[in-house]
């Protein structure tokens, strides 16, 4: 969520219709209509993250981070704030996140064995969306994966425009909750969908402006996609 939970809920319920906001400076509504290439970044990694031997399912290193304008929420807690397990509150959502800002991106690396294709989802992305009636307030991101940091495979992130629900195939859609000490939720991704058997790198690119057709939720320190954690599903 962008500001604290109660404030964002108020904003979500009282804001003008994103389709009428009229500000499409970040990404035009034409790109939002079919997803276009919004959120696809093919820049090769620079080799910042060495291959370690951490034996856990969580991302191990930030390879690169390019936040959008104004976004600084949680940055003083990097890298740890996005490398461990998710930290949801019992009611859902979390402030233990780093905001990407609209159009911002982050690339994370896993130690071996990394993310391995198996039955069902192989990767789970945890953000802090929260329920607003029959839908969820979301600041979505496109997910890309790579085995070598050069060949990037983007998952289909369908942006139908004007905030139509849901933006299928994107991260930041499913609320993350804590029930009886167990974290539930997050958005799953299957490497088979992009033709990979193994991946070491995960890149997230905020597509909030393309989704809403405006920069309505882009301003301020906590604007855009708010990353909590990235998990490689064991097995």
Secondary structure as the mmCIF struct_conf table of DSSP 4:
data_model
#
loop_
_struct_conf.conf_type_id
_struct_conf.id
_struct_conf.beg_label_comp_id
_struct_conf.beg_label_asym_id
_struct_conf.beg_label_seq_id
_struct_conf.end_label_comp_id
_struct_conf.end_label_asym_id
_struct_conf.end_label_seq_id
BEND BEND1 UNK A 3 UNK A 3
HELX_RH_AL_P HELX_RH_AL_P1 UNK A 5 UNK A 14
BEND BEND2 UNK A 15 UNK A 15
HELX_LH_PP_P HELX_LH_PP_P1 UNK A 16 UNK A 17
HELX_RH_AL_P HELX_RH_AL_P2 UNK A 18 UNK A 21
BEND BEND3 UNK A 25 UNK A 27
HELX_RH_AL_P HELX_RH_AL_P3 UNK A 29 UNK A 34
TURN_TY1_P TURN_TY1_P1 UNK A 36 UNK A 39
HELX_LH_PP_P HELX_LH_PP_P2 UNK A 43 UNK A 45
BEND BEND4 UNK A 49 UNK A 49
BEND BEND5 UNK A 56 UNK A 57
STRN STRN1 UNK A 58 UNK A 58
STRN STRN2 UNK A 61 UNK A 66
TURN_TY1_P TURN_TY1_P2 UNK A 69 UNK A 70
TURN_TY1_P TURN_TY1_P3 UNK A 73 UNK A 74
HELX_RH_3T_P HELX_RH_3T_P1 UNK A 75 UNK A 77
TURN_TY1_P TURN_TY1_P4 UNK A 78 UNK A 79
HELX_RH_AL_P HELX_RH_AL_P4 UNK A 80 UNK A 83
BEND BEND6 UNK A 84 UNK A 84
TURN_TY1_P TURN_TY1_P5 UNK A 90 UNK A 91
BEND BEND7 UNK A 92 UNK A 92
BEND BEND8 UNK A 95 UNK A 96
STRN STRN3 UNK A 98 UNK A 99
TURN_TY1_P TURN_TY1_P6 UNK A 102 UNK A 103
STRN STRN4 UNK A 105 UNK A 109
TURN_TY1_P TURN_TY1_P7 UNK A 112 UNK A 113
STRN STRN5 UNK A 115 UNK A 116
BEND BEND9 UNK A 119 UNK A 120
STRN STRN6 UNK A 123 UNK A 126
STRN STRN7 UNK A 130 UNK A 132
TURN_TY1_P TURN_TY1_P8 UNK A 133 UNK A 134
STRN STRN8 UNK A 135 UNK A 137
STRN STRN9 UNK A 141 UNK A 146
BEND BEND10 UNK A 147 UNK A 151
STRN STRN10 UNK A 153 UNK A 154
HELX_LH_PP_P HELX_LH_PP_P3 UNK A 155 UNK A 156
BEND BEND11 UNK A 161 UNK A 161
TURN_TY1_P TURN_TY1_P9 UNK A 162 UNK A 163
BEND BEND12 UNK A 165 UNK A 165
TURN_TY1_P TURN_TY1_P10 UNK A 168 UNK A 169
STRN STRN11 UNK A 171 UNK A 171
BEND BEND13 UNK A 172 UNK A 172
BEND BEND14 UNK A 174 UNK A 174
STRN STRN12 UNK A 176 UNK A 179
TURN_TY1_P TURN_TY1_P11 UNK A 180 UNK A 181
STRN STRN13 UNK A 182 UNK A 185
STRN STRN14 UNK A 187 UNK A 189
HELX_RH_3T_P HELX_RH_3T_P2 UNK A 191 UNK A 194
TURN_TY1_P TURN_TY1_P12 UNK A 195 UNK A 195
BEND BEND15 UNK A 197 UNK A 197
STRN STRN15 UNK A 198 UNK A 199
BEND BEND16 UNK A 200 UNK A 200
STRN STRN16 UNK A 201 UNK A 206
HELX_RH_AL_P HELX_RH_AL_P5 UNK A 208 UNK A 212
TURN_TY1_P TURN_TY1_P13 UNK A 213 UNK A 213
BEND BEND17 UNK A 214 UNK A 215
TURN_TY1_P TURN_TY1_P14 UNK A 216 UNK A 218
BEND BEND18 UNK A 220 UNK A 220
TURN_TY1_P TURN_TY1_P15 UNK A 221 UNK A 222
BEND BEND19 UNK A 224 UNK A 224
STRN STRN17 UNK A 226 UNK A 227
STRN STRN18 UNK A 229 UNK A 232
HELX_LH_PP_P HELX_LH_PP_P4 UNK A 233 UNK A 234
#
